[in-house]
């Protein structure tokens, strides 16, 4: 005959076995909301890997016109992570800006001038990582990004009978992929690390919807520009 206490004891043991890891993960330094300050190298260029397509027409010959728009990106991020044991899952969002700017060199033998300015950059996505040490997290990330680009074109050939001067500001959508490492600093949280951390991250973004209408000859032509963005970001954050 079975004791009436055996079944409750078994159930309590099973519940305790599952509750112990859950309690341990709730004390993990990689669980909870976080806030970060970010900054680093930022470069945006067209999908082409050729800076100047010269065809011996005398316009761009003997000039170095770089299509890359380089600058310093900076901003803030908010996120939430959950330590599930073998892996850490997280959601995050960013608001960034950039000093990236490029102006056409006055020495370029061309009938026009231009400038490109990178503006605010938004991102929302998810990440998944694994703890390589109790205080070090390696992770990969991906999500949606939207950035603003300002352009200005000026007609420099006054005698050609064409007056083409316009400013353009667009917001373009894309996707972002990246990977990074996050390192806890200080001591605390049971000796596993403090609430503060530093991180280093590389990310690639692709935007495929930057478009310009051809107002020089007619309004029927539309030029679509595929954009690639590479960033190397360092950050410091705190988990609450």
Backbone bond lengths (Angstrom), bond angles and torsions (degrees), N, CA, C in turn:
res aa  C-N    CA-C-N  psi(-1)  N-CA   C-N-CA  omega(-1)  CA-C   N-CA-C  phi
1 X - - - 1.467 - - 1.531 108.48 -
2 X 1.314 116.55 132.37 1.461 121.51 -178.11 1.520 110.19 -82.42
3 X 1.316 114.91 140.44 1.461 119.36 176.59 1.514 109.56 -71.19
4 X 1.343 118.20 139.02 1.469 120.27 179.26 1.521 112.71 -65.63
5 X 1.354 117.99 -10.82 1.466 120.79 -179.57 1.519 112.49 -88.94
6 X 1.355 117.68 -13.82 1.463 120.03 -174.44 1.535 111.03 -65.84
7 X 1.320 116.90 -49.70 1.470 120.48 -177.78 1.521 112.24 -59.56
8 X 1.361 119.41 -48.28 1.465 118.28 176.63 1.511 112.88 -60.09
9 X 1.339 117.43 -37.01 1.462 120.08 179.90 1.517 111.18 -65.72
10 X 1.355 116.49 -40.85 1.472 120.57 178.16 1.522 110.14 -62.47
11 X 1.339 116.97 -45.56 1.457 121.16 -178.83 1.521 110.86 -63.21
12 X 1.337 115.97 -40.32 1.456 119.28 178.74 1.526 111.32 -65.29
13 X 1.325 116.48 -37.79 1.468 120.76 179.22 1.519 110.78 -65.21
14 X 1.343 116.05 -43.97 1.470 119.91 179.10 1.518 110.70 -63.19
15 X 1.339 115.79 -44.80 1.464 119.68 179.82 1.519 110.56 -62.17
16 X 1.331 116.66 -39.67 1.461 120.05 179.30 1.502 112.27 -66.08
17 X 1.333 116.28 -35.63 1.462 120.41 179.57 1.515 111.24 -64.20
18 X 1.352 117.04 -36.99 1.461 120.14 179.11 1.518 111.38 -81.63
19 X 1.314 117.30 -32.20 1.460 120.37 -176.66 1.512 111.78 -71.61
20 X 1.349 117.72 -33.65 1.465 120.55 -177.92 1.523 112.61 -61.44
21 X 1.374 119.87 -49.70 1.474 118.96 176.65 1.512 111.99 -62.21
22 X 1.349 116.88 -37.76 1.463 119.01 -179.04 1.512 110.47 -62.73
23 X 1.351 115.98 -42.00 1.455 119.01 178.47 1.518 111.03 -65.38
24 X 1.338 115.31 -38.29 1.471 119.15 179.65 1.523 110.44 -63.64
25 X 1.347 118.75 -41.75 1.451 121.43 -178.49 1.525 111.16 -69.15
26 X 1.332 117.54 -31.14 1.459 119.30 179.29 1.524 110.77 -66.53
27 X 1.341 118.19 -21.84 1.457 122.47 176.45 1.521 112.14 -92.13
28 X 1.310 117.45 3.54 1.460 121.52 -177.82 1.524 110.39 -65.88
29 X 1.340 118.57 140.05 1.465 121.13 175.94 1.523 112.52 -70.42
30 X 1.326 117.64 -6.89 1.462 121.20 178.29 1.534 111.96 -104.97
31 X 1.318 118.24 21.52 1.456 122.24 177.08 1.525 109.81 -119.18
32 X 1.338 116.35 135.36 1.450 120.89 174.74 1.518 113.44 121.51
33 X 1.331 117.32 174.75 1.466 122.18 178.43 1.522 111.07 -72.10
34 X 1.330 116.23 153.07 1.458 121.53 -178.47 1.521 110.50 -145.04
35 X 1.324 115.77 156.51 1.465 123.09 176.10 1.519 108.47 -135.02
36 X 1.348 116.09 143.36 1.467 120.79 -173.75 1.519 111.29 -137.40
37 X 1.321 114.66 154.74 1.458 123.86 166.34 1.521 107.05 -114.58
38 X 1.346 116.63 129.44 1.460 121.84 -173.61 1.521 110.95 -122.50
39 X 1.331 115.81 151.40 1.454 121.25 174.31 1.521 110.29 -164.72
40 X 1.353 116.12 149.04 1.452 118.26 178.82 1.508 114.05 168.23
41 X 1.312 115.29 -171.04 1.461 123.83 -175.75 1.527 110.82 -75.02
42 X 1.332 115.66 139.51 1.462 121.88 -175.81 1.522 108.87 -138.77
43 X 1.335 117.22 128.23 1.459 120.24 176.11 1.526 110.05 -140.81
44 X 1.319 115.60 134.82 1.466 123.00 179.83 1.518 108.24 -128.36
45 X 1.338 116.09 135.73 1.456 120.08 178.53 1.514 109.12 -153.30
46 X 1.329 115.73 168.63 1.455 120.23 176.41 1.521 109.73 -69.44
47 X 1.331 115.64 163.73 1.458 120.06 -178.72 1.509 113.56 -64.52
48 X 1.354 117.54 -18.31 1.457 120.96 178.31 1.518 110.07 -71.88
49 X 1.343 117.36 142.42 1.459 120.87 177.07 1.524 111.43 -97.43
50 X 1.339 117.65 12.25 1.460 122.77 178.57 1.523 108.16 -107.79
51 X 1.337 117.39 124.97 1.448 120.36 -176.64 1.526 112.08 -71.78
52 X 1.315 117.67 -45.84 1.460 121.03 -178.89 1.518 108.76 -135.95
53 X 1.317 116.88 122.32 1.455 121.46 176.97 1.522 108.54 -90.24
54 X 1.320 116.99 92.47 1.457 120.69 -177.47 1.515 109.99 -89.47
55 X 1.326 115.76 139.24 1.465 121.12 179.03 1.525 111.08 -129.76
56 X 1.357 114.61 29.45 1.467 120.48 177.58 1.525 112.94 59.85
57 X 1.344 115.72 32.48 1.458 118.34 177.57 1.523 112.18 -95.18
58 X 1.340 117.32 0.37 1.452 120.67 175.73 1.505 115.02 85.30
59 X 1.352 118.03 -2.68 1.465 119.51 -176.58 1.519 111.32 -81.54
60 X 1.328 116.65 -51.23 1.457 120.54 -176.67 1.528 112.45 -110.44
61 X 1.329 117.73 10.26 1.458 118.96 -176.57 1.534 110.50 -66.10
62 X 1.332 115.01 142.47 1.464 123.08 177.55 1.522 112.80 61.54
63 X 1.323 116.82 26.32 1.453 121.32 176.60 1.525 109.40 -125.06
64 X 1.313 116.61 156.34 1.463 121.63 177.38 1.522 107.90 -117.62
65 X 1.292 116.04 91.13 1.462 121.85 -179.53 1.522 108.04 -101.42
66 X 1.324 117.15 104.10 1.456 123.21 -175.58 1.522 109.69 -85.40
67 X 1.327 116.76 128.49 1.457 120.40 179.43 1.523 112.64 -80.40
68 X 1.309 119.50 -14.23 1.453 122.20 -177.13 1.524 110.93 -74.21
69 X 1.320 115.64 138.96 1.462 122.60 174.59 1.530 106.42 -110.70
70 X 1.322 116.88 107.47 1.459 122.06 -174.09 1.525 110.59 -106.14
71 X 1.331 115.92 151.04 1.453 119.69 177.79 1.513 111.55 -174.71
72 X 1.323 114.64 -168.88 1.461 123.10 178.63 1.519 108.33 -111.29
73 X 1.331 116.38 122.34 1.460 121.65 178.83 1.524 109.18 -97.72
74 X 1.319 116.42 142.42 1.459 121.01 -178.46 1.529 109.35 -150.28
75 X 1.327 115.85 151.70 1.450 118.53 -179.97 1.515 112.43 170.82
76 X 1.333 114.41 -162.54 1.467 121.39 -176.79 1.526 109.23 -131.47
77 X 1.325 115.53 158.99 1.460 121.38 179.82 1.524 109.35 -142.08
78 X 1.324 115.78 149.15 1.455 123.52 173.39 1.520 108.21 -127.02
79 X 1.324 116.58 145.51 1.453 119.28 179.82 1.509 112.40 -158.42
80 X 1.314 114.37 173.48 1.465 121.18 175.44 1.521 107.40 -142.39
81 X 1.346 116.16 131.50 1.463 121.94 -179.48 1.526 110.75 -119.85
82 X 1.320 114.27 151.91 1.459 120.99 175.99 1.518 108.61 -133.55
83 X 1.319 115.54 120.81 1.458 121.76 178.77 1.520 108.97 -84.68
84 X 1.339 115.66 108.98 1.465 121.11 -178.45 1.522 112.03 -96.40
85 X 1.322 117.26 14.05 1.457 119.78 179.82 1.517 111.34 102.41
86 X 1.346 117.44 -94.04 1.470 118.47 178.95 1.519 112.78 -66.90
87 X 1.345 118.09 -31.22 1.458 121.60 -176.92 1.525 109.35 -132.01
88 X 1.343 114.73 161.05 1.459 122.68 175.36 1.522 107.69 -118.40
89 X 1.333 116.58 126.40 1.461 122.13 178.10 1.522 109.63 -105.76
90 X 1.331 116.16 146.86 1.455 118.92 -179.77 1.513 113.05 -151.76
91 X 1.333 115.74 153.86 1.455 124.65 170.80 1.521 107.53 -117.96
92 X 1.351 117.61 145.47 1.461 119.79 -176.92 1.516 111.47 -154.68
93 X 1.326 114.67 156.42 1.453 122.47 175.98 1.514 109.97 -140.58
94 X 1.343 117.08 149.55 1.462 121.64 -177.04 1.524 110.80 -134.09
95 X 1.316 114.21 148.02 1.469 121.97 166.59 1.526 106.70 -124.67
96 X 1.341 116.27 115.27 1.460 121.62 -175.97 1.525 109.83 -124.47
97 X 1.318 115.22 161.17 1.459 123.09 170.29 1.521 107.37 -135.92
98 X 1.330 117.21 171.96 1.456 120.01 -175.72 1.520 110.44 -147.76
99 X 1.329 115.27 147.11 1.462 120.93 173.95 1.530 111.03 -89.05
100 X 1.332 117.91 3.04 1.458 121.67 -175.86 1.518 112.54 -55.97
101 X 1.339 115.55 124.86 1.460 121.05 -179.08 1.516 108.94 -154.11
102 X 1.312 115.70 142.80 1.454 120.52 175.58 1.516 108.88 -141.26
103 X 1.336 115.89 135.60 1.457 121.97 176.98 1.515 108.98 -123.96
104 X 1.329 115.53 141.97 1.452 120.39 177.84 1.519 110.77 -61.53
105 X 1.311 117.01 130.67 1.460 121.94 -179.40 1.526 109.73 -64.25
106 X 1.327 116.90 132.72 1.461 120.29 179.35 1.528 111.65 -61.30
107 X 1.348 116.51 -23.41 1.463 120.07 -178.40 1.521 112.50 -78.90
108 X 1.327 117.46 -10.44 1.457 119.58 -179.83 1.521 109.54 -69.19
109 X 1.326 116.02 128.40 1.461 120.94 -178.51 1.525 109.11 -82.18
110 X 1.337 116.24 78.75 1.459 121.22 -178.89 1.528 108.83 -140.45
111 X 1.321 117.67 153.21 1.472 120.51 -177.23 1.522 113.11 -82.14
112 X 1.312 118.75 14.58 1.465 120.28 -179.06 1.524 109.75 -147.95
113 X 1.302 115.04 161.81 1.451 122.07 173.27 1.516 109.21 -127.66
114 X 1.318 116.75 159.70 1.456 118.95 -176.80 1.519 110.04 -153.82
115 X 1.305 115.43 162.26 1.463 121.76 171.37 1.517 108.37 -146.16
116 X 1.324 117.04 145.19 1.462 124.42 178.82 1.525 107.72 -126.11
117 X 1.325 117.07 130.96 1.452 121.99 178.63 1.522 109.99 -127.62
118 X 1.338 115.56 131.92 1.455 120.93 175.87 1.523 109.15 -90.52
119 X 1.317 116.49 133.74 1.454 121.58 -177.74 1.526 110.05 -117.22
120 X 1.310 116.90 -149.51 1.463 121.20 -171.93 1.531 111.85 -62.60
121 X 1.324 113.98 149.51 1.459 122.16 -175.93 1.533 108.20 -133.56
122 X 1.326 116.68 122.83 1.463 122.00 -179.91 1.524 110.02 -109.65
123 X 1.322 115.46 147.50 1.469 120.30 178.10 1.517 109.56 -148.74
124 X 1.347 115.46 140.11 1.456 121.98 170.64 1.521 107.79 -141.67
125 X 1.328 115.87 133.15 1.462 117.96 -176.50 1.512 111.75 -170.68
126 X 1.319 114.43 -163.56 1.462 121.66 -177.04 1.518 109.27 -132.93
127 X 1.327 115.43 162.01 1.449 120.07 175.66 1.532 109.63 -142.58
128 X 1.327 114.98 157.81 1.460 121.65 177.05 1.525 106.93 -139.52
129 X 1.323 116.06 136.00 1.451 119.08 -176.15 1.516 112.69 -143.18
130 X 1.310 114.65 173.73 1.450 121.58 177.52 1.525 108.81 -134.45
131 X 1.331 116.95 144.15 1.466 122.18 -178.90 1.533 109.20 -85.63
132 X 1.328 116.08 112.71 1.461 119.72 177.68 1.528 110.98 -84.18
133 X 1.331 116.25 -22.78 1.461 123.32 168.74 1.529 105.72 -141.50
134 X 1.329 119.25 169.10 1.469 119.73 178.30 1.524 113.99 -60.31
135 X 1.323 118.08 -16.67 1.469 120.66 -178.31 1.526 113.30 -122.04
136 X 1.328 118.34 8.54 1.467 121.80 -176.91 1.521 110.14 -127.86
137 X 1.326 115.68 128.70 1.463 121.72 -178.94 1.525 110.00 -120.18
138 X 1.336 116.40 126.25 1.462 122.01 169.32 1.516 108.18 -101.25
139 X 1.337 117.48 136.58 1.464 119.10 -174.09 1.528 111.66 -146.97
140 X 1.323 113.77 159.09 1.465 122.46 170.94 1.517 107.69 -122.33
141 X 1.337 116.77 152.97 1.459 120.52 -174.87 1.522 110.38 -141.66
142 X 1.329 115.99 162.88 1.455 121.23 176.58 1.507 110.16 -168.54
143 X 1.346 116.29 153.06 1.447 119.42 179.06 1.506 112.91 171.29
144 X 1.320 115.23 -162.17 1.462 124.71 -175.58 1.524 110.27 -98.00
145 X 1.338 116.18 140.86 1.459 120.83 177.19 1.521 110.18 -137.07
146 X 1.319 115.19 149.97 1.461 122.41 178.04 1.517 107.87 -139.53
147 X 1.329 116.68 128.53 1.459 119.82 -178.27 1.516 110.35 -130.07
148 X 1.317 116.16 158.96 1.465 122.71 178.71 1.521 109.49 -110.25
149 X 1.322 115.86 136.18 1.462 122.50 -179.75 1.524 108.21 -129.13
150 X 1.336 116.66 129.24 1.458 121.78 176.41 1.524 109.38 -109.49
151 X 1.336 115.74 136.17 1.469 121.36 -179.12 1.523 109.56 -129.14
152 X 1.336 115.57 149.08 1.462 121.01 174.17 1.525 107.93 -140.07
153 X 1.331 115.39 130.28 1.467 121.94 178.08 1.529 108.79 -121.96
154 X 1.338 115.55 138.01 1.454 121.37 -179.59 1.521 110.29 -130.50
155 X 1.330 115.67 134.54 1.461 121.73 176.51 1.527 108.20 -83.80
156 X 1.342 116.32 117.93 1.463 120.98 -177.81 1.523 113.15 -97.42
157 X 1.325 116.96 -12.57 1.466 120.49 -178.19 1.526 108.66 -94.49
158 X 1.334 117.11 91.16 1.457 120.93 -175.07 1.523 112.42 -68.51
159 X 1.333 117.39 -24.58 1.462 120.16 -174.63 1.518 113.02 -90.54
160 X 1.351 118.41 2.85 1.462 118.49 -175.34 1.523 112.91 -88.39
161 X 1.326 117.12 -1.35 1.458 120.00 177.81 1.507 114.37 77.57
162 X 1.320 118.10 4.06 1.468 122.16 -179.21 1.528 108.80 -116.84
163 X 1.304 116.11 128.55 1.458 121.35 178.77 1.525 108.31 -112.87
164 X 1.325 116.71 99.06 1.462 121.58 -177.65 1.525 108.82 -121.27
165 X 1.330 115.60 97.82 1.449 121.97 177.20 1.525 107.68 -136.44
166 X 1.317 116.68 120.06 1.457 117.79 178.72 1.516 111.33 -155.26
167 X 1.315 113.65 152.54 1.459 122.11 174.16 1.518 108.00 -109.86
168 X 1.314 115.71 145.31 1.453 120.46 -177.71 1.523 109.60 -141.47
169 X 1.324 116.51 134.46 1.458 121.81 176.44 1.519 108.39 -130.39
170 X 1.318 116.03 124.88 1.457 120.71 -177.36 1.523 110.92 -131.97
171 X 1.329 114.25 152.44 1.454 121.79 169.94 1.520 107.51 -112.67
172 X 1.320 116.51 128.04 1.465 120.46 -175.31 1.530 109.64 -122.74
173 X 1.324 114.75 142.59 1.461 122.14 -179.28 1.524 110.30 -95.50
174 X 1.330 115.70 157.14 1.449 120.28 176.91 1.513 111.54 -170.16
175 X 1.322 114.05 -170.17 1.460 120.07 177.06 1.530 109.08 -123.98
176 X 1.332 116.04 157.41 1.454 121.48 -179.11 1.516 109.82 -131.56
177 X 1.338 115.28 138.44 1.452 123.46 173.44 1.523 108.31 -127.69
178 X 1.324 116.44 146.14 1.452 118.17 -179.29 1.509 112.82 -164.60
179 X 1.321 115.14 174.88 1.459 122.44 178.00 1.512 108.05 -152.51
180 X 1.330 116.00 152.88 1.449 118.55 -178.64 1.513 112.70 -164.99
181 X 1.337 114.28 -178.75 1.452 122.40 177.76 1.524 108.11 -131.36
182 X 1.319 116.04 137.90 1.460 122.51 179.53 1.521 108.52 -122.18
183 X 1.332 116.31 130.79 1.459 121.79 -175.82 1.524 110.44 -125.35
184 X 1.341 116.17 122.92 1.457 120.69 174.82 1.520 109.54 -70.03
185 X 1.335 115.87 148.11 1.462 120.58 179.11 1.524 109.22 -126.43
186 X 1.321 116.85 154.90 1.454 121.21 -179.57 1.509 111.66 80.52
187 X 1.315 115.64 -163.22 1.455 121.71 179.38 1.513 109.21 -134.47
188 X 1.313 116.03 162.63 1.453 121.15 -176.35 1.503 109.62 136.50
189 X 1.314 118.18 -172.00 1.456 122.85 -179.86 1.523 110.50 49.64
190 X 1.338 116.76 52.73 1.461 119.84 179.45 1.512 113.18 70.81
191 X 1.343 116.72 22.40 1.457 119.42 178.99 1.510 113.45 84.69
192 X 1.339 118.34 0.47 1.465 120.52 -177.77 1.519 112.72 -87.80
193 X 1.297 118.62 -14.47 1.448 120.82 -178.77 1.507 110.72 149.36
194 X 1.301 117.55 168.09 1.456 121.24 -179.69 1.516 109.37 -95.09
195 X 1.330 115.89 -173.77 1.458 120.74 176.71 1.524 112.05 -77.85
196 X 1.327 117.65 -11.72 1.458 121.47 -177.78 1.525 110.32 -96.09
197 X 1.330 115.54 153.39 1.456 120.54 179.48 1.517 110.22 -154.65
198 X 1.315 115.30 161.90 1.462 122.62 172.60 1.527 107.75 -121.97
199 X 1.343 116.04 158.33 1.466 119.85 -177.86 1.519 109.87 -147.56
200 X 1.314 114.88 156.58 1.460 123.35 174.05 1.519 106.82 -136.46
201 X 1.349 116.19 131.50 1.464 119.70 -169.71 1.522 111.08 -145.21
202 X 1.318 115.77 139.78 1.464 122.08 169.28 1.519 108.08 -110.35
203 X 1.338 116.60 138.43 1.460 118.65 174.14 1.533 111.79 -143.77
204 X 1.319 114.25 147.30 1.457 123.57 178.94 1.528 108.33 -117.36
205 X 1.344 115.89 131.76 1.459 121.30 177.72 1.521 109.17 -123.84
206 X 1.312 116.35 144.03 1.461 121.91 177.48 1.519 109.04 -125.09
207 X 1.341 115.69 129.40 1.465 122.09 176.62 1.523 107.45 -122.08
208 X 1.297 116.31 129.57 1.467 118.91 -173.26 1.528 113.16 -123.45
209 X 1.335 117.96 20.75 1.465 118.09 -173.67 1.523 113.48 -130.10
210 X 1.352 118.23 20.11 1.456 119.64 175.03 1.527 108.48 -77.92
211 X 1.328 117.09 118.57 1.465 121.19 -172.78 1.522 110.39 -131.34
212 X 1.343 115.56 142.80 1.458 122.27 175.89 1.517 109.21 -126.04
213 X 1.331 116.65 133.39 1.461 120.85 173.78 1.519 109.42 -82.59
214 X 1.319 116.32 139.46 1.460 122.32 -179.50 1.527 108.80 -81.35
215 X 1.331 116.85 93.28 1.461 120.69 179.75 1.521 112.43 -92.19
216 X 1.341 117.02 -0.80 1.458 119.53 -179.20 1.522 111.31 -74.85
217 X 1.348 116.85 -42.99 1.459 120.31 -178.09 1.524 112.06 -110.70
218 X 1.326 117.65 -45.59 1.466 120.50 176.70 1.520 107.74 -159.92
219 X 1.309 115.97 174.64 1.457 121.52 -177.39 1.522 112.34 -99.43
220 X 1.320 117.42 11.25 1.456 120.27 -176.51 1.522 112.62 -92.28
221 X 1.311 116.68 -21.03 1.458 120.50 -178.93 1.521 110.22 -90.70
222 X 1.310 116.76 138.48 1.456 122.13 177.80 1.522 108.89 -131.39
223 X 1.324 115.55 129.68 1.456 121.59 -178.48 1.525 108.54 -101.33
224 X 1.310 116.77 120.36 1.459 121.24 177.42 1.522 110.35 -101.99
225 X 1.335 116.22 132.79 1.455 121.45 -176.95 1.526 109.33 -117.64
226 X 1.320 115.86 120.43 1.459 121.68 174.93 1.528 108.66 -87.40
227 X 1.329 116.61 128.16 1.460 120.86 -173.95 1.521 111.64 -116.23
228 X 1.327 115.60 138.48 1.461 122.94 173.71 1.524 108.57 -114.83
229 X 1.333 115.83 137.52 1.459 120.37 179.60 1.521 109.74 -128.00
230 X 1.325 116.23 131.84 1.460 122.09 177.59 1.530 107.95 -121.66
231 X 1.324 115.80 133.91 1.457 120.94 -179.62 1.529 110.06 -138.06
232 X 1.320 115.70 142.06 1.462 122.52 170.95 1.523 106.38 -120.89
233 X 1.327 116.82 111.73 1.452 122.35 -172.43 1.526 112.01 -113.50
234 X 1.317 115.75 137.45 1.455 122.45 168.90 1.529 107.25 -111.38
235 X 1.318 116.44 149.48 1.447 118.72 -178.14 1.507 112.59 -151.15
236 X 1.311 114.55 159.37 1.461 121.72 172.87 1.525 106.68 -130.39
237 X 1.327 116.64 137.85 1.447 119.95 -175.53 1.508 112.58 -146.24
238 X 1.325 113.28 174.38 1.457 120.34 177.38 1.513 108.24 -140.14
239 X 1.311 115.59 139.58 1.467 122.15 178.57 1.522 108.67 -105.41
240 X 1.325 116.27 132.05 1.471 121.15 -173.29 1.537 111.82 -91.83
